[in-house]
């Protein structure tokens, strides 16, 4: 899969997490932990989309903190963020 295609796929999946959150956010039947998990999943997918779009290969991991420490990558992603939409 090409980097832009992967980025767009990840953004669509992040949008699905957001749609789920919209549905359950005010529910008394869904715990804060579940809400937080899906927030984290959406954020992770968005970050992976940005990395993919600028051609950065990344490990398949859920350690979002490790990516956030990559200041250089964030700088590379800024221009991509302006052009990447799903």
C-alpha positions as CSV (number, residue, x, y, z in Angstrom):
1,X,0.0,0.0,0.0
2,X,1.3,3.5,-0.9
3,X,2.0,5.8,2.0
4,X,-0.8,8.2,1.1
5,X,-3.3,5.4,0.8
6,X,-2.3,4.0,4.2
7,X,-2.6,7.5,5.7
8,X,-6.1,7.9,4.4
9,X,-7.1,4.5,5.6
10,X,-5.8,5.3,9.1
11,X,-7.7,8.6,9.0
12,X,-10.9,6.8,8.1
13,X,-10.4,4.4,11.0
14,X,-9.8,7.3,13.4
15,X,-13.0,8.9,12.2
16,X,-14.8,5.7,13.1
17,X,-13.4,5.8,16.6
18,X,-14.6,9.4,16.8
19,X,-18.1,8.4,15.6
20,X,-18.2,5.7,18.2
21,X,-17.2,8.3,20.9
22,X,-20.0,10.6,19.7
23,X,-22.5,7.8,20.3
24,X,-21.3,6.7,23.7
25,X,-19.8,9.8,25.3
26,X,-22.9,10.7,27.4
27,X,-23.9,7.1,28.2
28,X,-23.9,6.0,31.8
29,X,-23.2,2.4,30.6
30,X,-19.8,3.2,29.2
31,X,-16.9,3.7,31.6
32,X,-14.3,6.5,31.4
33,X,-11.7,3.9,30.7
34,X,-13.4,2.8,27.5
35,X,-13.9,6.4,26.5
36,X,-10.3,7.1,27.1
37,X,-9.2,4.0,25.2
38,X,-11.1,5.0,22.1
39,X,-9.7,8.6,22.4
40,X,-6.2,7.2,22.5
41,X,-6.9,4.9,19.6
42,X,-8.1,7.8,17.4
43,X,-5.1,9.9,18.4
44,X,-2.7,7.0,17.6
45,X,-4.3,6.5,14.2
46,X,-4.1,10.2,13.3
47,X,-0.4,10.2,14.3
48,X,0.3,7.1,12.3
49,X,-1.5,8.7,9.3
50,X,0.8,11.7,9.5
51,X,3.9,9.5,9.8
52,X,2.7,7.4,6.8
53,X,2.0,10.4,4.7
54,X,5.5,11.8,5.0
55,X,7.0,8.3,4.4
56,X,8.2,7.5,7.9
57,X,8.2,3.8,8.6
58,X,7.1,3.0,12.2
59,X,6.8,-0.1,14.3
60,X,3.4,-1.6,14.9
61,X,3.2,-0.5,18.5
62,X,0.7,1.2,20.8
63,X,3.4,3.2,22.6
64,X,2.1,6.6,21.5
65,X,4.4,8.3,23.9
66,X,7.5,7.0,22.0
67,X,6.3,8.7,18.8
68,X,5.4,12.0,20.5
69,X,9.1,12.2,21.6
70,X,10.2,12.3,18.0
71,X,10.3,16.0,17.6
72,X,11.9,15.9,14.2
73,X,9.1,13.7,12.9
74,X,6.5,16.2,14.1
75,X,8.2,19.0,12.3
76,X,8.2,16.9,9.1
77,X,4.5,16.2,9.6
78,X,3.4,19.8,9.8
79,X,3.2,20.3,6.0
80,X,1.5,17.0,5.6
81,X,-1.1,17.9,8.2
82,X,-2.2,20.9,6.1
83,X,-2.9,18.7,3.0
84,X,-4.1,15.4,4.4
85,X,-7.8,15.0,4.6
86,X,-10.1,12.0,4.3
